[in-house]
Amino acid sequence: MSKKDRIVCGLDPGSTKICLIVARLRDSGSLEILGVGHAESAGFKRGVVVDLEQAAECIRKAVAEAETKAGVSVDWVAVGLSGEGVQSFNCRGAVPIEGKNHEVTHEDMAKVVRAAQSVPVPGNRQLIHVLPQEFFLDDWGDIRNPVGLTGSRLDADVHVVSVDASLVQNLINTVNHAAMRVRRVILQILASAESVLTPEEREIGTAVVDIGGGTTDIAILFRNAIRFTSVIPVGGSLFSRDLAIGLRTPIEDAECLKTTVGTLLTDTVVEDEMIDVPEIGTRNTRQLPRKAACRILRDRATELMELIRAQIDRGCERGQLLGGVVLTGGGSLLPGMVELAEQVLEVPARLGFPLGVQGLTDELNHPAYACVIGLAVLSTRPDIDPRKFSENPGHLPPLISRVLSWVES
């Protein structure tokens, strides 16, 4: 494949920042970052486009910066999606094996995945992912690749992700308005998981929690497959809002205080330590106890962790998360977040940094970039997108290509 064909681009349209990377995806699977662009986010709220013109302008700024740094032009992106309009569920499909000697073929695998995804979906919703988990042949389960095996019936468990169709279309229209094409729409937590998990963590059972500005996204992986995904409409911006309300200070100053003096380790804060808090509507500041600010942050973080625990309990049995929880996203960097996660979730926790990345590593070795890097990696993977991308003669049917890609991965 030519160098041009291996250039990939990921776009993370967050509620607080827009980030776009241009990278070269090598045959080994490693990613070389060529350029990164940022813009303050406007026009997005909790993963949803609320102002197309503003959002498109932010994307244009990020694209221009990334292209300048990379020295190449790009015209398509893999774009991340989140928000309250996302729904997901597990389901099973079954088909008879009718071929020669009742041997399972690649076509049988594609048929059973298609059968599994043929659940009724309301007209206002759109499938964006159908992710195989495992196959079953007659009475035998936990089969990863049944091709060549003999049986009479093939079953498949899959994880299906659907979204409000207007949410997807508005996102695509916004990117198009920024003079870019959307190659793929990817659930953001899938990209984050791709970026931060080790092969062992994918196998033994691990939850990934991406704390963004507007949402907190969750995925549970076990036996190298997605078992559960969820979106909580609470993110780091609510921490700042709570500070602004509690300290009666402008939201911009609350954000600054959160990142400079904020910690969830309230026991480490000296009782008489004071901080300067800007007043609303004036240039004056007043002194308040730092501990009061940190307690506000800890209360919100504890509430968020309890919401996360409730979702994880929905997605798996206690004791299944041998790999614990991996926290990523910009909100995970608040000091004490890992310790609080271990306390509330009662499993080991760590921060998730992007793995297998080359180029600009000093700048991008940060949990806030996990999602956008994962988007670039997944941008050419057929196994995560249910739509047809190629009808060229000589190509395998798209669904079979996706199933084969899943088996190989």
C-alpha positions in Angstrom: 0.0 0.0 0.0 1.3 3.4 -0.9 2.4 6.0 1.7 -0.6 8.1 0.7 -3.0 5.3 1.4 -1.5 4.8 4.9 -2.0 8.4 6.0 -4.8 8.4 8.6 -6.7 11.1 10.4 -8.7 11.1 13.6 -11.0 13.8 14.9 -12.1 14.1 18.5 -14.9 16.7 18.8 -15.0 17.2 22.5 -17.1 19.5 24.5 -14.1 21.6 25.7 -11.6 21.1 22.9 -11.4 19.9 19.3 -8.4 17.7 18.6 -7.3 16.3 15.2 -4.2 14.2 14.4 -2.6 13.3 11.1 -0.6 10.1 11.3 1.0 7.3 9.3 -0.3 3.8 10.1 2.5 1.3 9.6 2.0 -2.3 8.5 3.1 -3.4 12.0 0.1 -1.6 13.4 2.2 1.1 15.1 1.2 4.7 14.6 3.6 7.6 13.7 2.1 10.9 14.6 2.9 13.5 11.9 0.9 16.5 13.1 -1.7 17.5 15.7 -4.1 20.4 15.7 -6.3 21.9 18.5 -9.1 24.4 18.8 -11.2 25.6 21.7 -14.5 23.8 21.3 -17.6 25.7 20.3 -20.8 24.4 18.9 -20.6 21.1 20.7 -22.3 20.2 24.0 -22.0 16.7 25.6 -21.1 15.1 22.3 -23.9 16.8 20.3 -23.6 19.5 17.6 -25.6 22.5 18.8 -24.2 25.1 16.4 -23.0 23.8 13.0 -21.2 27.0 11.9 -19.3 27.4 15.1 -18.4 23.7 15.3 -17.2 23.6 11.6 -15.0 26.7 12.2 -13.3 24.9 15.2 -12.7 21.8 13.0 -11.2 24.0 10.2 -8.8 25.5 12.7 -7.7 22.2 14.0 -7.3 20.8 10.5 -5.2 23.7 9.4 -2.8 23.4 12.3 -2.4 19.7 12.0 -1.8 19.9 8.2 0.8 22.6 8.7 2.7 20.5 11.2 2.4 17.3 9.2 3.3 18.8 5.9 0.5 16.9 4.2 -3.1 17.6 3.2 -6.0 15.5 4.4 -9.5 15.4 3.1 -11.1 12.7 5.3 -11.3 11.8 9.0 -12.5 9.1 11.3 -14.6 11.1 13.7 -15.5 10.1 17.3 -19.1 10.1 18.6 -20.5 10.1 22.1 -23.5 11.6 23.8 -26.8 10.6 25.4 -28.2 9.5 22.1 -25.9 6.4 22.1 -27.5 3.0 23.1 -26.0 -0.4 23.1 -27.0 -4.0 23.8 -25.9 -7.6 23.3 -27.8 -10.0 21.1 -27.4 -13.5 19.5 -28.1 -14.7 16.0 -28.2 -18.3 14.6 -28.1 -19.8 11.1 -28.1 -23.4 9.8 -24.9 -24.7 8.2 -25.9 -25.9 4.8 -22.7 -26.1 2.8 -20.7 -29.1 1.8 -20.1 -31.6 4.6 -21.7 -29.0 6.9 -18.4 -27.2 7.2 -18.5 -23.6 8.4 -17.4 -21.0 5.8 -16.6 -17.3 5.9 -20.0 -16.8 4.3 -21.6 -18.6 7.2 -19.8 -16.3 9.7 -21.1 -13.3 7.8 -24.6 -14.6 7.7 -24.8 -15.3 11.4 -23.4 -11.9 12.3 -26.0 -10.4 10.0 -28.7 -12.5 11.7 -27.5 -11.3 15.1 -27.8 -7.6 14.0 -31.2 -8.0 12.5 -33.0 -6.8 15.6 -35.8 -4.2 15.2 -34.3 -0.7 15.3 -36.6 2.4 15.4 -36.5 4.4 12.2 -34.9 7.3 14.0 -31.9 5.3 15.0 -28.8 4.0 13.1 -26.4 1.2 13.7 -22.8 2.3 13.9 -21.1 -0.9 15.3 -21.9 -4.6 15.2 -19.0 -6.2 17.2 -18.6 -10.0 17.3 -17.9 -11.4 20.7 -17.8 -15.2 20.2 -19.3 -18.0 18.1 -21.1 -21.2 19.1 -21.2 -24.4 17.0 -24.1 -26.7 18.0 -23.5 -27.3 21.8 -19.9 -25.9 21.8 -19.3 -22.3 22.8 -16.5 -19.8 23.1 -15.2 -20.4 19.5 -13.2 -17.6 18.1 -12.9 -18.8 14.5 -15.3 -21.6 13.5 -14.2 -21.7 9.8 -13.5 -25.3 8.7 -15.3 -26.9 11.7 -18.3 -29.1 11.1 -21.7 -28.7 12.6 -25.4 -28.2 11.9 -26.0 -24.7 13.5 -23.8 -21.7 14.0 -24.6 -19.0 16.6 -22.9 -15.7 17.3 -23.0 -13.2 20.1 -22.5 -9.6 19.1 -22.4 -6.1 20.7 -24.6 -3.6 18.9 -24.2 0.1 19.1 -27.0 2.4 17.8 -27.3 6.2 17.9 -29.9 8.8 17.1 -29.7 9.1 13.3 -30.0 12.9 13.4 -27.0 13.0 15.8 -24.8 11.1 13.3 -26.1 13.2 10.3 -25.5 16.5 12.1 -21.9 15.4 13.0 -21.3 14.4 9.3 -22.8 17.6 8.0 -20.6 19.6 10.4 -17.4 17.9 9.2 -18.5 18.3 5.5 -19.1 22.0 6.2 -15.5 22.2 7.3 -14.5 20.9 3.8 -13.7 17.4 5.1 -15.2 14.0 4.4 -16.2 11.5 7.1 -14.7 8.1 6.4 -15.9 6.5 9.5 -18.0 7.3 12.6 -16.6 5.5 15.7 -17.9 5.4 19.3 -15.3 7.3 21.2 -14.9 4.8 24.0 -13.9 2.1 21.4 -11.1 4.4 20.3 -10.0 5.0 23.8 -9.9 1.3 24.6 -7.9 0.6 21.4 -5.4 3.2 22.5 -4.7 2.4 26.2 -5.3 -1.3 26.8 -2.7 -4.0 26.7 -3.5 -7.4 25.0 -3.6 -9.0 28.5 -6.1 -6.5 29.8 -8.4 -7.1 26.8 -8.3 -10.8 27.5 -8.7 -11.0 31.3 -11.5 -8.5 31.8 -11.0 -4.7 32.1 -13.1 -1.6 32.1 -12.1 1.6 30.4 -13.5 4.8 31.7 -12.9 8.0 29.6 -13.7 11.1 31.6 -14.2 13.8 29.0 -15.4 17.4 29.2 -19.1 16.7 28.6 -19.5 12.9 29.1 -17.9 9.9 30.8 -17.8 6.9 28.5 -17.4 3.3 29.7 -16.4 0.0 27.9 -15.9 -3.4 29.4 -13.7 -5.9 27.5 -13.3 -9.6 28.2 -11.8 -12.3 26.0 -10.7 -9.7 23.6 -14.2 -8.5 22.8 -16.4 -5.6 23.8 -19.0 -6.8 26.3 -20.6 -3.5 27.4 -20.6 0.2 26.5 -22.3 3.1 28.2 -22.3 6.9 28.2 -22.9 9.0 31.3 -23.8 12.7 30.6 -21.4 13.9 33.3 -17.8 15.1 32.6 -15.1 17.4 33.8 -17.0 20.6 32.8 -19.5 19.9 35.6 -16.6 19.8 38.1 -15.7 23.4 37.0 -19.3 24.4 37.1 -19.7 23.2 40.7 -16.6 25.1 41.7 -17.9 28.3 40.0 -21.2 28.0 41.9 -19.7 27.0 45.2 -17.0 29.6 45.2 -19.0 32.3 43.4 -16.4 32.8 40.7 -16.4 32.9 36.9 -16.4 29.6 35.1 -13.1 30.3 33.4 -11.5 31.0 36.7 -13.1 27.9 38.2 -11.5 25.8 35.5 -8.1 27.4 36.2 -8.5 26.7 39.9 -9.5 23.1 39.2 -6.3 22.4 37.3 -3.9 24.4 39.5 -5.0 23.8 43.1 -7.6 21.0 42.8 -7.1 17.6 44.3 -9.4 14.8 45.5 -6.9 13.9 48.2 -8.5 16.3 50.6 -6.7 14.8 53.6 -3.4 16.0 52.2 -4.6 19.7 52.1 -3.6 21.8 55.1 -6.6 23.2 57.0 -5.4 26.9 56.9 -4.1 26.9 53.3 -5.8 29.7 51.4 -6.3 30.4 47.7 -7.1 33.6 45.8 -10.5 33.3 44.2 -11.6 35.9 41.6 -14.9 37.5 42.2 -17.7 37.7 39.6 -18.1 41.0 37.9 -15.0 42.6 39.3 -11.2 42.3 39.2 -11.1 41.7 42.9 -10.1 38.4 44.5 -10.9 37.0 47.9 -9.2 34.3 49.9 -11.0 31.1 50.6 -9.7 27.8 52.1 -8.3 25.5 49.5 -9.8 22.6 51.3 -13.3 24.0 50.6 -12.7 24.0 46.9 -11.2 20.5 47.0 -14.2 19.1 48.9 -16.5 20.5 46.2 -14.5 18.6 43.6 -14.4 15.4 45.7 -18.2 15.4 46.2 -18.7 15.6 42.4 -16.1 13.0 41.7 -17.6 10.6 44.3 -21.0 11.0 42.7 -19.5 10.3 39.2 -17.7 7.2 40.5 -20.9 5.9 42.0 -22.6 6.4 38.6 -19.7 4.6 36.9 -20.0 1.7 39.4 -23.7 1.3 38.7 -22.9 1.0 35.0 -20.1 -1.4 35.5 -22.4 -3.5 37.7 -24.8 -3.6 34.8 -22.1 -4.7 32.4 -20.4 -7.5 34.3 -20.3 -9.7 37.4 -18.3 -8.8 40.4 -14.9 -10.4 40.1 -14.8 -10.4 36.3 -12.6 -7.3 36.1 -9.3 -9.0 36.8 -7.6 -6.2 34.9 -9.4 -3.6 37.0 -10.3 -0.1 35.6 -8.2 2.0 33.3 -9.0 5.7 33.6 -8.3 8.0 30.6 -9.4 11.3 29.1 -8.5 14.8 30.4 -10.8 14.5 33.5 -8.9 11.5 34.8 -5.8 13.6 35.5 -7.4 15.4 38.5 -5.1 14.3 41.4 -6.6 11.6 43.5 -9.0 10.3 40.7 -7.2 6.9 40.5 -7.3 6.5 44.3 -11.0 7.5 44.5 -11.8 5.0 41.7 -10.1 2.2 43.6 -12.0 3.1 46.8 -15.5 3.4 45.2 -15.2 0.7 42.5 -13.3 -1.7 44.7 -10.9 -2.8 41.9 -7.4 -1.8 40.9 -7.2 1.3 38.8 -4.5 3.0 36.7 -4.2 5.9 34.3 -4.4 5.0 30.6 -1.8 6.5 28.3 -1.7 5.9 24.5 0.3 2.8 23.6 2.4 2.0 20.5 2.7 5.6 19.3 5.7 7.1 17.6 6.4 10.8 16.7 5.5 13.8 18.9 5.4 11.4 21.9 6.3 14.1 24.4 3.2 16.1 23.4 0.8 13.3 23.0 1.8 10.9 25.8 -1.2 12.1 27.7 -4.6 10.5 28.6 -6.4 13.4 26.9 -5.1 12.1 23.6 -6.1 8.5 24.0 -9.4 8.8 22.1 -8.1 10.8 19.0 -5.1 8.4 18.7 -7.4 5.4 18.8 -9.6 7.0 16.2 -6.7 7.2 13.8 -5.8 3.5 14.5 -9.4 2.3 13.9 -9.9 4.5 10.8 -9.0 1.7 8.4 -10.3 -1.3 10.4 -13.3 -2.8 8.7 -14.4 -4.8 11.7 -15.9 -1.9 13.6 -18.2 -0.4 10.9 -21.4 -2.1 9.7 -21.7 0.1 6.6 -20.5 -1.0 3.2 -17.4 0.8 2.1 -16.3 -1.2 -1.0 -18.2 -2.9 -3.7 -15.2 -3.3 -6.0 -15.0 -6.5 -8.1 -12.7 -9.0 -6.6 -13.2 -7.8 -3.0 -14.7 -9.9 -0.4 -18.2 -8.8 0.6 -17.9 -6.0 3.2 -19.5 -8.0 6.0 -17.2 -11.0 5.4 -14.2 -8.6 5.3 -15.2 -7.2 8.7 -15.6 -10.7 10.3 -12.3 -11.8 8.9 -10.7 -8.6 10.3 -12.2 -9.3 13.7 -10.8 -12.9 13.7 -7.4 -11.7 12.7 -7.3 -9.0 15.3 
